[in-house]
Amino acid sequence: MTKAVVAETLPRLGALAQSLRPLPIDPKGIAGAAPVFRYLTRNLLLYIDPGCSVVASASNKEVFRSVADAVANLKEDLAGTPFSAQFAISEADAAYEKSSTIVECAEPANASLKHVQLEAAANARRQIASIRAIMISR
């Protein structure tokens, strides 16, 4: 599955790369913020798609559904900005990391699905707020 994501993402990155042109100056300081932005977004993407089941009572898609929607909204907000390409790089990095990582999973928690969803949403909101703060400061 992850190899398919990488195979799907790499052509998009290639298409993005061809449409980008270097700028002589970086008026908003995006180049300086790009590594931190990519680090935070890659961590967020890995957080919402863990390699192991989080709870025994539901799939990870169900656990992280609202969080995935928030990430999709963030991605939509990035469209047309210099951070859009940085997000695409983060997606490819996360897909590559997942494809080259072997995980050993513990037994999933028997916690309440609602509790885990609320905790995941709160954690993701903090991460997204940090990402948006970088965007605003540039």
C-alpha positions as CSV (number, residue, x, y, z in Angstrom):
1,M,0.0,0.0,0.0
2,T,2.7,2.5,0.9
3,K,4.7,1.7,-2.2
4,A,1.6,2.6,-4.2
5,V,1.4,5.9,-2.3
6,V,5.0,6.7,-3.1
7,A,4.5,5.6,-6.7
8,E,1.5,7.9,-6.9
9,T,3.1,10.9,-5.1
10,L,6.4,10.9,-7.0
11,P,4.9,11.8,-10.4
12,R,2.9,14.6,-8.7
13,L,6.2,16.0,-7.2
14,G,7.8,15.8,-10.6
15,A,4.9,17.7,-12.1
16,L,5.2,20.3,-9.3
17,A,8.9,20.6,-9.8
18,Q,8.5,21.4,-13.5
19,S,6.1,24.2,-12.7
20,L,8.3,25.8,-10.1
21,R,10.8,28.4,-11.0
22,P,13.5,29.7,-8.7
23,L,13.0,33.2,-7.4
24,P,15.9,35.6,-7.2
25,I,14.8,36.6,-3.7
26,D,12.7,35.1,-0.9
27,P,10.6,38.1,0.2
28,K,8.6,36.3,2.8
29,G,11.4,34.1,4.2
30,I,9.7,30.9,3.1
31,A,13.0,29.2,2.3
32,G,14.1,29.6,5.9
33,A,10.8,28.3,7.2
34,A,10.5,25.4,4.7
35,P,12.5,22.8,6.6
36,V,10.6,23.3,9.9
37,F,7.3,23.4,7.9
38,R,8.2,20.1,6.2
39,Y,9.3,18.5,9.5
40,L,6.0,19.5,11.3
41,T,3.8,18.4,8.4
42,R,5.6,15.1,7.9
43,N,5.2,14.4,11.6
44,L,1.5,15.3,11.4
45,L,1.0,13.0,8.4
46,L,2.8,10.1,10.1
47,Y,0.7,10.8,13.2
48,I,-2.6,10.4,11.4
49,D,-1.6,7.2,9.7
50,P,0.3,5.1,12.3
51,G,1.7,1.7,11.3
52,C,-0.2,0.0,14.1
53,S,-3.8,-0.1,15.3
54,V,-4.5,2.4,18.0
55,V,-7.6,0.9,19.5
56,A,-9.0,-2.6,19.3
57,S,-12.6,-1.4,18.7
58,A,-12.1,0.5,15.5
59,S,-9.9,1.0,12.5
60,N,-7.3,3.8,12.4
61,K,-9.3,5.5,9.6
62,E,-12.2,5.8,12.0
63,V,-10.0,7.0,14.9
64,F,-8.4,9.7,12.8
65,R,-11.3,10.6,10.5
66,S,-11.8,14.1,11.9
67,V,-8.1,14.7,12.0
68,A,-7.7,13.6,8.4
69,D,-10.4,16.1,7.5
70,A,-8.5,18.9,9.3
71,V,-5.3,17.9,7.4
72,A,-7.3,18.0,4.1
73,N,-8.5,21.5,5.0
74,L,-5.0,22.6,5.8
75,K,-3.8,21.2,2.4
76,E,-6.6,23.0,0.7
77,D,-5.7,26.3,2.4
78,L,-2.1,25.8,1.1
79,A,-3.2,25.7,-2.5
80,G,-1.6,28.5,-4.5
81,T,0.9,29.3,-1.8
82,P,4.6,28.5,-1.8
83,F,3.9,26.1,1.1
84,S,1.8,23.9,-1.2
85,A,5.0,22.4,-2.8
86,Q,6.5,22.0,0.7
87,F,3.4,20.0,1.8
88,A,3.7,17.8,-1.3
89,I,7.4,17.1,-0.3
90,S,6.2,16.3,3.2
91,E,3.7,13.8,1.9
92,A,6.3,12.1,-0.2
93,D,8.7,12.0,2.7
94,A,6.1,10.5,5.0
95,A,5.2,7.9,2.4
96,Y,8.8,7.0,1.8
97,E,9.4,6.8,5.6
98,K,6.4,4.4,6.0
99,S,7.6,2.3,3.0
100,S,11.0,1.8,4.5
101,T,10.1,1.4,8.2
102,I,9.3,-1.9,9.9
103,V,7.2,-1.6,13.0
104,E,6.5,-3.9,15.8
105,C,3.0,-3.3,17.2
106,A,1.8,-3.7,20.7
107,E,-1.7,-4.8,21.4
108,P,-4.1,-2.0,20.6
109,A,-5.6,-0.2,23.5
110,N,-9.0,-1.1,24.9
111,A,-9.7,2.6,25.5
112,S,-13.0,4.2,24.5
113,L,-13.1,5.1,20.8
114,K,-14.5,8.5,21.6
115,H,-11.8,9.3,24.2
116,V,-9.0,8.3,21.7
117,Q,-10.7,10.4,18.9
118,L,-10.9,13.4,21.2
119,E,-7.2,13.0,22.2
120,A,-6.1,12.6,18.6
121,A,-8.1,15.7,17.5
122,A,-6.6,17.8,20.3
123,N,-3.1,16.7,19.5
124,A,-3.6,17.3,15.8
125,R,-5.1,20.8,16.5
126,R,-1.9,21.7,18.3
127,Q,0.3,20.4,15.5
128,I,-1.8,22.2,12.8
129,A,-1.7,25.4,14.9
130,S,2.1,25.2,14.9
131,I,2.1,24.7,11.2
132,R,-0.2,27.6,10.6
133,A,1.9,29.8,12.9
134,I,4.9,29.2,10.6
135,M,2.8,30.1,7.6
136,I,1.5,33.3,9.2
137,S,5.0,34.4,10.4
138,R,6.3,34.3,6.8
